[in-house]
């Protein structure tokens, strides 16, 4: 499941995922699959759940996606470089 989340984030960062859809889909994916993620890596599960839903909640339709993309990229790098 962690690989699926990474792939989803990579797709967004490469510009192949609508920012509005991503801002809803990623938090849902994390919440809906938290138990599976936690079994793979409890620390990453907590980091994902503590980080991405909050960032995604800040983004709204009509906003410039560039700052949102940078926040996602920064969080992605911080989380996955740590573990």
BELMO-V227875 format. One record per backbone hydrogen bond with DSSP energy under -1.0 kcal/mol. CO is the residue of the C=O (numbers start at 1). NH is the residue of the N-H. Records with the same first field share a line. If there is no record, write none. Layout:
CO->NH + NH
This chain:
1->5
2->6
3->7
4->8
5->9
6->10
7->11
8->12
9->13
10->14
11->16
12->15
18->22
19->23
21->25
22->26
24->28
25->29
26->30
27->31
28->32
29->33
31->34
33->37
34->38
35->39
36->40
37->41
41->45
42->46
43->47
44->48
45->49
46->50
47->51
48->52
51->55
52->56
53->57
60->63
65->69
66->70
67->71
68->72
69->73
70->74
71->75
72->76
73->77
74->78
75->79
76->80
77->81
78->82
79->83
